[in-house]
Amino acid sequence: MDALGDLLRGVRADGALFERAVQVGPWEVACAGGAALELVVVVRGAARIVVASGESRDLRERDAAVVCTTAPFTVCAADPAVGESELIAGAYRLDGSVGRRLIGALPQLLVVPTGAENVPVVELIAAEVASGKPERQFVRDRMFDWMLACTLSGWFELPDARPPAWYRALGDDVVGPALRAMHDEPARPWTVAALAARAQVSRAAFARNFSELVGRPPMAYLTEWRMALAAELLAEPGATVAAVAGQVGYADGYGFSDAFKRIRGIAPSGYRASLVAGRTSAGPLGAVG
């Protein structure tokens, strides 16, 4: 597992809201927003998507767009002469800290052009959403997870993409092995010396390269990642502060609690108490208008 895989694992559809829309001629759909992440795919035809900042992108057939803002946005005809356009969209509920960590590193709007690897899943999702069978919600959730993973990993590889610093650092010969080690074994008692040994460089060279590429010192990054994982673990039924502390590399709950409060602004016990079972979601395409 690597850093991208860990973060994508934190973005999972769970009762996500889906919609299929068929539009003809000049058309415009105002989307209410509210969801932390929405995925829009053009099955056939074309469309234009405009976010609250004013940024707009044209989508061709099989293109996929990810909207990472809770603000309203608009999807409209890119060219009224195109004729009929079919779109599918899914609105994601992001309750997990790991998922929000990924979304916080993305721009408000990203578009991945047509890719052969996406065609089969686009066809499957379109058919599944059109069927409208409520008992197949789990199947639709997993299909959209697949499509989102393909879209984000494809966007990260585009020449004009602006991926987060940690993603670029994964390809570095010095920093990449250390990042993967942190994500593979977050509970291990890592030190700068141990991480430098993984990279086969001196401590000073490792710390310098890591800070330059990732934007923060290695131990600061490790602590932030551990606290993101801890927030996920604290949400699980039956979780205790002591057990979670051990899972993210702390020998006792006191040191863990101090680190958690420093990073998240609240003690882990208070964070767990604040978690509520009820969740709300915004709808995808057509929520307004």
WOFENGI-V934987 format. One record per residue. N is the residue number from 1. PHI is phi as a letter, one per 20 degrees, with the letter a starting at -180 (NA if undefined). D_CENTER is the distance of its C-alpha to the mean C-alpha in whole Angstrom. Layout:
n & phi & d_center
N & PHI & D_CENTER
N & PHI & D_CENTER
This chain:
n & phi & d_center
1 & NA & 16
2 & d & 14
3 & f & 12
4 & f & 9
5 & f & 10
6 & f & 10
7 & f & 6
8 & f & 6
9 & f & 8
10 & e & 7
11 & d & 5
12 & c & 8
13 & f & 11
14 & b & 14
15 & m & 16
16 & f & 14
17 & e & 17
18 & c & 18
19 & b & 20
20 & d & 22
21 & c & 24
22 & d & 27
23 & c & 29
24 & c & 32
25 & m & 34
26 & f & 32
27 & b & 30
28 & b & 27
29 & c & 25
30 & e & 23
31 & d & 20
32 & f & 20
33 & m & 17
34 & o & 16
35 & e & 12
36 & f & 9
37 & b & 8
38 & c & 10
39 & d & 11
40 & c & 15
41 & c & 17
42 & e & 20
43 & f & 22
44 & b & 26
45 & n & 27
46 & b & 25
47 & b & 23
48 & c & 23
49 & d & 20
50 & c & 20
51 & e & 18
52 & f & 20
53 & f & 20
54 & n & 22
55 & f & 20
56 & c & 21
57 & b & 20
58 & e & 22
59 & d & 21
60 & e & 23
61 & g & 24
62 & m & 21
63 & f & 18
64 & c & 15
65 & c & 13
66 & d & 10
67 & d & 11
68 & d & 9
69 & b & 12
70 & e & 14
71 & f & 17
72 & f & 19
73 & b & 19
74 & c & 21
75 & c & 22
76 & b & 25
77 & f & 27
78 & f & 27
79 & b & 31
80 & g & 33
81 & f & 35
82 & f & 32
83 & n & 33
84 & f & 31
85 & c & 27
86 & c & 25
87 & c & 21
88 & c & 19
89 & b & 16
90 & c & 14
91 & d & 12
92 & e & 10
93 & e & 11
94 & d & 9
95 & e & 11
96 & e & 10
97 & f & 10
98 & f & 8
99 & f & 5
100 & f & 7
101 & f & 7
102 & f & 4
103 & f & 5
104 & f & 8
105 & e & 8
106 & d & 8
107 & f & 11
108 & f & 12
109 & c & 13
110 & c & 12
111 & c & 14
112 & d & 15
113 & f & 19
114 & g & 20
115 & c & 20
116 & g & 22
117 & f & 19
118 & e & 18
119 & g & 21
120 & g & 22
121 & f & 19
122 & f & 19
123 & f & 23
124 & f & 22
125 & f & 19
126 & g & 22
127 & f & 25
128 & f & 23
129 & f & 22
130 & f & 25
131 & f & 27
132 & m & 26
133 & f & 27
134 & f & 25
135 & f & 26
136 & d & 23
137 & g & 20
138 & f & 19
139 & f & 19
140 & f & 18
141 & g & 15
142 & f & 14
143 & f & 15
144 & f & 12
145 & g & 10
146 & f & 12
147 & f & 12
148 & f & 8
149 & f & 9
150 & f & 12
151 & f & 11
152 & f & 8
153 & f & 11
154 & f & 13
155 & f & 12
156 & g & 12
157 & e & 16
158 & f & 17
159 & f & 20
160 & e & 19
161 & f & 15
162 & c & 15
163 & f & 12
164 & f & 12
165 & g & 15
166 & f & 14
167 & f & 13
168 & f & 16
169 & f & 18
170 & f & 17
171 & e & 20
172 & e & 22
173 & f & 25
174 & e & 26
175 & e & 22
176 & g & 20
177 & g & 22
178 & f & 22
179 & f & 18
180 & f & 18
181 & f & 21
182 & f & 19
183 & f & 16
184 & f & 19
185 & c & 21
186 & f & 20
187 & e & 23
188 & f & 25
189 & f & 27
190 & f & 26
191 & c & 28
192 & g & 28
193 & f & 31
194 & f & 30
195 & f & 26
196 & f & 29
197 & f & 31
198 & f & 28
199 & e & 28
200 & m & 32
201 & c & 32
202 & f & 34
203 & g & 32
204 & f & 33
205 & f & 31
206 & f & 28
207 & f & 27
208 & f & 28
209 & f & 26
210 & f & 23
211 & f & 23
212 & f & 24
213 & e & 21
214 & e & 18
215 & n & 20
216 & b & 21
217 & f & 23
218 & g & 22
219 & f & 23
220 & f & 21
221 & f & 18
222 & f & 19
223 & f & 20
224 & f & 17
225 & f & 15
226 & f & 17
227 & f & 17
228 & f & 13
229 & f & 14
230 & f & 17
231 & f & 16
232 & f & 14
233 & f & 18
234 & f & 20
235 & e & 18
236 & f & 20
237 & g & 23
238 & m & 26
239 & f & 24
240 & c & 26
241 & f & 26
242 & f & 28
243 & f & 26
244 & f & 23
245 & g & 25
246 & f & 26
247 & f & 23
248 & d & 21
249 & n & 24
250 & d & 27
251 & f & 30
252 & b & 31
253 & f & 29
254 & f & 31
255 & f & 29
256 & f & 26
257 & f & 26
258 & f & 27
259 & f & 24
260 & f & 22
261 & f & 24
262 & f & 24
263 & e & 20
264 & d & 19
265 & m & 23
266 & b & 24
267 & f & 25
268 & g & 23
269 & f & 26
270 & f & 26
271 & f & 22
272 & f & 22
273 & f & 25
274 & e & 23
275 & f & 21
276 & d & 22
277 & f & 22
278 & f & 21
279 & c & 18
280 & c & 18
281 & c & 16
282 & e & 17
283 & e & 18
284 & e & 17
285 & g & 19
286 & n & 23
287 & f & 22
288 & c & 25
289 & n & 28
